[in-house]
Amino acid sequence: FHISKGGNNNIFIDPPKGTIFSESSEIIIFITHGHPEHLGGVLDLVRNERRKQRIQIIASKTVIRYLERENRNNHITFLDVDSGYKNELTPNFSFEVFSWRHMPLLPPGFKAAIRHIIHIIMNFPAAWRIIRMSLKGPKGAGEMLGYLLHLSGNKNIIIYGEGLHRNCRVEDVTVIGQKAPGATLLVASEPEDIDELPGLVAASGAAEAIIYEPHRPWRDIFKLPHIDLKRLQQKIAKYGITVKIT
């Protein structure tokens, strides 16, 4: 995601490889966790010695240590954070950090999980490419971090990464939402969570939800089912929440 805050700041969340970054303004990057598909864009930046604008990268200690080893650019500053951390970067922009658990890798139910595994085995060359990507990255994904962004004009954004799913407790989501009332909530959505997500989004107190399927290309490769985002949009909208699909 790319958030234009106005002024000279551009905010990115988990920019993928191929992200186009402006060279005329400051860049702030939040990384939710160290899985390889979340690091492609930031690796392009830290390995690029020619960029001259100020770049700040915010992530867990595990991810920051890995990026520092890869860094070739002396205009980049790194900030390692953990759950509970708060920072006011400018008078009009502050953030808080919380932790989450990653969405399950297998669907619920024994038969569904076995089908999932069979699809992956049948496309093992693609699975091996993903494994190799992971082996080249940081040792472990690091702590799974979410961010509450507080922007000017009482604009709040809640970033869960891939941590809003069927195994979340409604009470925990409510506590996070109370820190950022009326927020825009970024919702990574997979088909197994379509029944639980509407209630979780409502519990967050968000005024707006932006829903997306985070692993769509991989699901295409492994011939796995996709979530019906339009159906999810309708289910969430019943709570009076504005929903956008991306």
Protein Blocks (a to p, Z undefined) as FASTA:
>chain_A
ZZdebhjbccdehiaehiacdfkbccddddfbfcfklmmmmmmmmmmmkbmbdcdddddf
klmmmmmmmpcbfkbccddddehiacdfbfkbccdddddddddfbdehjklmmmmmmmmm
mmmmmmmmmmmmmmmmcehjbjadddddddehhiacddekjmbcfkbcfklmmmmmmmmg
hiacdddddfklmmmmmmmmmmnopabdcdddfklmmmmmnopacddfklmmmmmmmnop
acddZZ
